[in-house]
Amino acid sequence: MPTTDGRGVTLPRYVEPKKDVALLLGALGLTLPAQRPPKISGNAAPQNTEV
């Protein structure tokens, strides 16, 4: 996803398991991994700090 300053953001997503899968995971003592932080790529555009 492009940003206004020319960089890109990638947001990997994990969905919640369906109820039957959640029950199975719980019965097996398993959990899903935490969602990873966003990846930011590219160079930031120069900031205009003049007022």
N, CA, C and O atoms as a CHARMM CRD file, in Angstrom:
* protein
*
  204
    1    1 MET  N      0.85100  -1.15700   0.00000 PROA 1      0.00000
    2    1 MET  CA     0.00000   0.00000   0.00000 PROA 1      0.00000
    3    1 MET  C      0.90300   1.22900   0.00000 PROA 1      0.00000
    4    1 MET  O      1.72100   1.37100   0.90900 PROA 1      0.00000
    5    2 PRO  N      0.79100   2.10400  -0.96300 PROA 2      0.00000
    6    2 PRO  CA     1.63400   3.29500  -1.01200 PROA 2      0.00000
    7    2 PRO  C      1.19600   4.32500   0.03500 PROA 2      0.00000
    8    2 PRO  O      0.03300   4.37300   0.43700 PROA 2      0.00000
    9    3 THR  N      2.15700   5.14200   0.46100 PROA 3      0.00000
   10    3 THR  CA     1.86400   6.20600   1.40600 PROA 3      0.00000
   11    3 THR  C      2.03600   7.55300   0.72400 PROA 3      0.00000
   12    3 THR  O      2.53500   7.62000  -0.39900 PROA 3      0.00000
   13    4 THR  N      1.63100   8.62000   1.38800 PROA 4      0.00000
   14    4 THR  CA     1.71800   9.95000   0.78400 PROA 4      0.00000
   15    4 THR  C      3.14600  10.45100   0.65500 PROA 4      0.00000
   16    4 THR  O      3.40500  11.37600  -0.11500 PROA 4      0.00000
   17    5 ASP  N      4.09300   9.84800   1.40500 PROA 5      0.00000
   18    5 ASP  CA     5.47800  10.29800   1.30500 PROA 5      0.00000
   19    5 ASP  C      6.32300   9.37400   0.43700 PROA 5      0.00000
   20    5 ASP  O      7.55100   9.44500   0.48700 PROA 5      0.00000
   21    6 GLY  N      5.69300   8.50600  -0.36000 PROA 6      0.00000
   22    6 GLY  CA     6.41700   7.68500  -1.32000 PROA 6      0.00000
   23    6 GLY  C      6.87100   6.32900  -0.82100 PROA 6      0.00000
   24    6 GLY  O      7.42500   5.54700  -1.59400 PROA 6      0.00000
   25    7 ARG  N      6.65200   6.02700   0.44800 PROA 7      0.00000
   26    7 ARG  CA     7.02500   4.72700   0.96800 PROA 7      0.00000
   27    7 ARG  C      5.85400   3.76300   0.79800 PROA 7      0.00000
   28    7 ARG  O      4.75900   4.16600   0.40700 PROA 7      0.00000
   29    8 GLY  N      6.09400   2.49600   1.09400 PROA 8      0.00000
   30    8 GLY  CA     5.03600   1.49900   1.01200 PROA 8      0.00000
   31    8 GLY  C      4.88000   0.78500   2.34500 PROA 8      0.00000
   32    8 GLY  O      5.85800   0.62000   3.07600 PROA 8      0.00000
   33    9 VAL  N      3.67300   0.36100   2.67000 PROA 9      0.00000
   34    9 VAL  CA     3.40400  -0.35200   3.91200 PROA 9      0.00000
   35    9 VAL  C      2.80500  -1.70800   3.56000 PROA 9      0.00000
   36    9 VAL  O      1.86500  -1.79600   2.77000 PROA 9      0.00000
   37   10 THR  N      3.35800  -2.76100   4.15200 PROA 10     0.00000
   38   10 THR  CA     2.82500  -4.10800   3.99500 PROA 10     0.00000
   39   10 THR  C      2.30800  -4.55200   5.35300 PROA 10     0.00000
   40   10 THR  O      3.06100  -4.57300   6.32700 PROA 10     0.00000
   41   11 LEU  N      1.02700  -4.90800   5.42800 PROA 11     0.00000
   42   11 LEU  CA     0.42300  -5.32700   6.68300 PROA 11     0.00000
   43   11 LEU  C     -0.03100  -6.77300   6.57100 PROA 11     0.00000
   44   11 LEU  O     -1.14500  -7.03900   6.12000 PROA 11     0.00000
   45   12 PRO  N      0.83200  -7.72400   6.98300 PROA 12     0.00000
   46   12 PRO  CA     0.38900  -9.11400   6.94700 PROA 12     0.00000
   47   12 PRO  C     -0.74300  -9.31700   7.94700 PROA 12     0.00000
   48   12 PRO  O     -0.70200  -8.78200   9.05500 PROA 12     0.00000
   49   13 ARG  N     -1.74100 -10.08200   7.55800 PROA 13     0.00000
   50   13 ARG  CA    -2.90900 -10.27100   8.41000 PROA 13     0.00000
   51   13 ARG  C     -3.13000 -11.74400   8.70100 PROA 13     0.00000
   52   13 ARG  O     -2.96700 -12.59100   7.82300 PROA 13     0.00000
   53   14 TYR  N     -3.49600 -12.03900   9.91600 PROA 14     0.00000
   54   14 TYR  CA    -3.90500 -13.37500  10.31700 PROA 14     0.00000
   55   14 TYR  C     -5.33100 -13.26300  10.81600 PROA 14     0.00000
   56   14 TYR  O     -5.63800 -12.38500  11.62300 PROA 14     0.00000
   57   15 VAL  N     -6.18100 -14.11300  10.36100 PROA 15     0.00000
   58   15 VAL  CA    -7.57300 -14.07200  10.79800 PROA 15     0.00000
   59   15 VAL  C     -7.77100 -14.98900  11.99200 PROA 15     0.00000
   60   15 VAL  O     -6.99000 -15.91400  12.21600 PROA 15     0.00000
   61   16 GLU  N     -8.80500 -14.72900  12.74300 PROA 16     0.00000
   62   16 GLU  CA    -9.14900 -15.60000  13.86000 PROA 16     0.00000
   63   16 GLU  C     -9.65700 -16.92200  13.31000 PROA 16     0.00000
   64   16 GLU  O    -10.36000 -16.94500  12.30000 PROA 16     0.00000
   65   17 PRO  N     -9.30900 -18.02500  13.96600 PROA 17     0.00000
   66   17 PRO  CA    -9.79900 -19.32100  13.47600 PROA 17     0.00000
   67   17 PRO  C    -11.30200 -19.45300  13.70700 PROA 17     0.00000
   68   17 PRO  O    -11.86900 -18.82500  14.60100 PROA 17     0.00000
   69   18 LYS  N    -11.92300 -20.27500  12.89000 PROA 18     0.00000
   70   18 LYS  CA   -13.34400 -20.56200  13.07900 PROA 18     0.00000
   71   18 LYS  C    -13.52300 -21.28200  14.40800 PROA 18     0.00000
   72   18 LYS  O    -12.56400 -21.79400  14.98500 PROA 18     0.00000
   73   19 LYS  N    -14.76400 -21.31600  14.88700 PROA 19     0.00000
   74   19 LYS  CA   -15.03600 -21.85800  16.21500 PROA 19     0.00000
   75   19 LYS  C    -14.54400 -23.29800  16.36800 PROA 19     0.00000
   76   19 LYS  O    -13.95300 -23.64100  17.39200 PROA 19     0.00000
   77   20 ASP  N    -14.78300 -24.14600  15.35700 PROA 20     0.00000
   78   20 ASP  CA   -14.35900 -25.54300  15.47300 PROA 20     0.00000
   79   20 ASP  C    -12.83400 -25.67800  15.50300 PROA 20     0.00000
   80   20 ASP  O    -12.29400 -26.52000  16.22000 PROA 20     0.00000
   81   21 VAL  N    -12.14600 -24.84500  14.72100 PROA 21     0.00000
   82   21 VAL  CA   -10.68300 -24.88200  14.71500 PROA 21     0.00000
   83   21 VAL  C    -10.13500 -24.34700  16.04200 PROA 21     0.00000
   84   21 VAL  O     -9.15500 -24.87100  16.57200 PROA 21     0.00000
   85   22 ALA  N    -10.77700 -23.29600  16.57600 PROA 22     0.00000
   86   22 ALA  CA   -10.35400 -22.74000  17.85800 PROA 22     0.00000
   87   22 ALA  C    -10.50500 -23.78300  18.96500 PROA 22     0.00000
   88   22 ALA  O     -9.64400 -23.88800  19.83900 PROA 22     0.00000
   89   23 LEU  N    -11.59400 -24.55300  18.93200 PROA 23     0.00000
   90   23 LEU  CA   -11.79000 -25.60300  19.92600 PROA 23     0.00000
   91   23 LEU  C    -10.70300 -26.67300  19.81100 PROA 23     0.00000
   92   23 LEU  O    -10.17000 -27.13300  20.82000 PROA 23     0.00000
   93   24 LEU  N    -10.37900 -27.06000  18.59000 PROA 24     0.00000
   94   24 LEU  CA    -9.33600 -28.05800  18.37000 PROA 24     0.00000
   95   24 LEU  C     -7.98000 -27.54800  18.84100 PROA 24     0.00000
   96   24 LEU  O     -7.23800 -28.26700  19.51000 PROA 24     0.00000
   97   25 LEU  N     -7.65800 -26.30400  18.49000 PROA 25     0.00000
   98   25 LEU  CA    -6.39000 -25.72000  18.94100 PROA 25     0.00000
   99   25 LEU  C     -6.31500 -25.69500  20.46300 PROA 25     0.00000
  100   25 LEU  O     -5.28000 -26.02000  21.04600 PROA 25     0.00000
  101   26 GLY  N     -7.41600 -25.30700  21.10500 PROA 26     0.00000
  102   26 GLY  CA    -7.45400 -25.26800  22.56100 PROA 26     0.00000
  103   26 GLY  C     -7.28900 -26.65000  23.16900 PROA 26     0.00000
  104   26 GLY  O     -6.57700 -26.81200  24.16000 PROA 26     0.00000
  105   27 ALA  N     -7.94900 -27.65800  22.57700 PROA 27     0.00000
  106   27 ALA  CA    -7.85100 -29.02500  23.09100 PROA 27     0.00000
  107   27 ALA  C     -6.42400 -29.56300  22.95700 PROA 27     0.00000
  108   27 ALA  O     -5.97700 -30.36400  23.77800 PROA 27     0.00000
  109   28 LEU  N     -5.72400 -29.12100  21.93100 PROA 28     0.00000
  110   28 LEU  CA    -4.34600 -29.56800  21.71200 PROA 28     0.00000
  111   28 LEU  C     -3.32900 -28.69400  22.44500 PROA 28     0.00000
  112   28 LEU  O     -2.13100 -28.97900  22.43500 PROA 28     0.00000
  113   29 GLY  N     -3.82000 -27.62400  23.08200 PROA 29     0.00000
  114   29 GLY  CA    -2.92200 -26.71500  23.79700 PROA 29     0.00000
  115   29 GLY  C     -2.08500 -25.85700  22.87300 PROA 29     0.00000
  116   29 GLY  O     -0.97400 -25.46200  23.22600 PROA 29     0.00000
  117   30 LEU  N     -2.61300 -25.56500  21.68600 PROA 30     0.00000
  118   30 LEU  CA    -1.87600 -24.77200  20.70100 PROA 30     0.00000
  119   30 LEU  C     -2.47500 -23.37700  20.58700 PROA 30     0.00000
  120   30 LEU  O     -3.66000 -23.17700  20.85500 PROA 30     0.00000
  121   31 THR  N     -1.65300 -22.42200  20.18900 PROA 31     0.00000
  122   31 THR  CA    -2.12100 -21.06600  19.91100 PROA 31     0.00000
  123   31 THR  C     -1.54000 -20.61300  18.57300 PROA 31     0.00000
  124   31 THR  O     -0.53000 -21.14200  18.10900 PROA 31     0.00000
  125   32 LEU  N     -2.19200 -19.63200  17.96700 PROA 32     0.00000
  126   32 LEU  CA    -1.67700 -19.06300  16.72500 PROA 32     0.00000
  127   32 LEU  C     -0.61100 -18.02400  17.05600 PROA 32     0.00000
  128   32 LEU  O     -0.66500 -17.41100  18.12200 PROA 32     0.00000
  129   33 PRO  N      0.36200 -17.81500  16.16100 PROA 33     0.00000
  130   33 PRO  CA     1.39500 -16.81000  16.42400 PROA 33     0.00000
  131   33 PRO  C      0.80500 -15.40500  16.41400 PROA 33     0.00000
  132   33 PRO  O     -0.22800 -15.16300  15.79000 PROA 33     0.00000
  133   34 ALA  N      1.46400 -14.48500  17.10600 PROA 34     0.00000
  134   34 ALA  CA     1.03800 -13.09300  17.13300 PROA 34     0.00000
  135   34 ALA  C      1.22700 -12.46700  15.75300 PROA 34     0.00000
  136   34 ALA  O      2.06300 -12.90900  14.96500 PROA 34     0.00000
  137   35 GLN  N      0.44400 -11.44100  15.47900 PROA 35     0.00000
  138   35 GLN  CA     0.55800 -10.74000  14.20300 PROA 35     0.00000
  139   35 GLN  C      1.88200  -9.98300  14.16600 PROA 35     0.00000
  140   35 GLN  O      2.27000  -9.34700  15.14500 PROA 35     0.00000
  141   36 ARG  N      2.56900 -10.05800  13.02800 PROA 36     0.00000
  142   36 ARG  CA     3.84700  -9.37500  12.87000 PROA 36     0.00000
  143   36 ARG  C      3.63000  -7.86800  12.73000 PROA 36     0.00000
  144   36 ARG  O      2.56600  -7.43900  12.28300 PROA 36     0.00000
  145   37 PRO  N      4.62800  -7.06000  13.10700 PROA 37     0.00000
  146   37 PRO  CA     4.50400  -5.61000  12.92700 PROA 37     0.00000
  147   37 PRO  C      4.54800  -5.25800  11.44000 PROA 37     0.00000
  148   37 PRO  O      5.04200  -6.04900  10.63700 PROA 37     0.00000
  149   38 PRO  N      4.04000  -4.07900  11.06200 PROA 38     0.00000
  150   38 PRO  CA     4.04500  -3.68900   9.64900 PROA 38     0.00000
  151   38 PRO  C      5.46100  -3.50900   9.11800 PROA 38     0.00000
  152   38 PRO  O      6.37300  -3.14700   9.86000 PROA 38     0.00000
  153   39 LYS  N      5.63300  -3.76500   7.82500 PROA 39     0.00000
  154   39 LYS  CA     6.91300  -3.54500   7.15300 PROA 39     0.00000
  155   39 LYS  C      6.80000  -2.23800   6.38500 PROA 39     0.00000
  156   39 LYS  O      5.84400  -2.03800   5.63500 PROA 39     0.00000
  157   40 ILE  N      7.76300  -1.35100   6.56400 PROA 40     0.00000
  158   40 ILE  CA     7.77200  -0.07700   5.85700 PROA 40     0.00000
  159   40 ILE  C      8.97700  -0.09400   4.93200 PROA 40     0.00000
  160   40 ILE  O     10.10000  -0.34700   5.36700 PROA 40     0.00000
  161   41 SER  N      8.73600   0.17800   3.64800 PROA 41     0.00000
  162   41 SER  CA     9.82000   0.13100   2.67500 PROA 41     0.00000
  163   41 SER  C      9.96100   1.46500   1.96300 PROA 41     0.00000
  164   41 SER  O      9.05900   2.30100   2.01000 PROA 41     0.00000
  165   42 GLY  N     11.07700   1.65700   1.31700 PROA 42     0.00000
  166   42 GLY  CA    11.32100   2.86600   0.55500 PROA 42     0.00000
  167   42 GLY  C     11.97000   3.94300   1.39700 PROA 42     0.00000
  168   42 GLY  O     12.17900   3.77100   2.59800 PROA 42     0.00000
  169   43 ASN  N     12.28100   5.03800   0.76500 PROA 43     0.00000
  170   43 ASN  CA    12.91300   6.16600   1.45300 PROA 43     0.00000
  171   43 ASN  C     11.85300   7.20200   1.78200 PROA 43     0.00000
  172   43 ASN  O     10.93100   7.43300   1.00000 PROA 43     0.00000
  173   44 ALA  N     11.98800   7.80700   2.91800 PROA 44     0.00000
  174   44 ALA  CA    11.05500   8.85800   3.32200 PROA 44     0.00000
  175   44 ALA  C     11.30400  10.09700   2.48400 PROA 44     0.00000
  176   44 ALA  O     12.44900  10.41100   2.16000 PROA 44     0.00000
  177   45 ALA  N     10.25800  10.78900   2.13800 PROA 45     0.00000
  178   45 ALA  CA    10.37900  12.05000   1.40600 PROA 45     0.00000
  179   45 ALA  C     10.88200  13.10900   2.36600 PROA 45     0.00000
  180   45 ALA  O     10.58800  13.04500   3.56000 PROA 45     0.00000
  181   46 PRO  N     11.63300  14.08200   1.87400 PROA 46     0.00000
  182   46 PRO  CA    12.11100  15.15000   2.75900 PROA 46     0.00000
  183   46 PRO  C     10.93100  15.88900   3.38800 PROA 46     0.00000
  184   46 PRO  O      9.92000  16.15000   2.73600 PROA 46     0.00000
  185   47 GLN  N     11.08300  16.21300   4.65200 PROA 47     0.00000
  186   47 GLN  CA    10.03300  16.93200   5.37300 PROA 47     0.00000
  187   47 GLN  C     10.23500  18.42200   5.19500 PROA 47     0.00000
  188   47 GLN  O     11.35900  18.91200   5.30600 PROA 47     0.00000
  189   48 ASN  N      9.16000  19.15400   4.92000 PROA 48     0.00000
  190   48 ASN  CA     9.22000  20.60200   4.79400 PROA 48     0.00000
  191   48 ASN  C      8.96300  21.19500   6.17300 PROA 48     0.00000
  192   48 ASN  O      7.83500  21.15300   6.66500 PROA 48     0.00000
  193   49 THR  N     10.01000  21.75100   6.80800 PROA 49     0.00000
  194   49 THR  CA     9.87500  22.27800   8.14700 PROA 49     0.00000
  195   49 THR  C      9.81900  23.79900   8.17300 PROA 49     0.00000
  196   49 THR  O      9.77100  24.39900   9.24700 PROA 49     0.00000
  197   50 GLU  N      9.82500  24.43300   6.99200 PROA 50     0.00000
  198   50 GLU  CA     9.76000  25.90300   6.95100 PROA 50     0.00000
  199   50 GLU  C      8.34000  26.35800   7.27200 PROA 50     0.00000
  200   50 GLU  O      7.35500  25.76200   6.83600 PROA 50     0.00000
  201   51 VAL  N      8.27400  27.44100   8.05500 PROA 51     0.00000
  202   51 VAL  CA     6.96600  27.98700   8.43100 PROA 51     0.00000
  203   51 VAL  C      6.81200  29.37100   7.88800 PROA 51     0.00000
  204   51 VAL  O      5.77700  30.00400   8.09600 PROA 51     0.00000
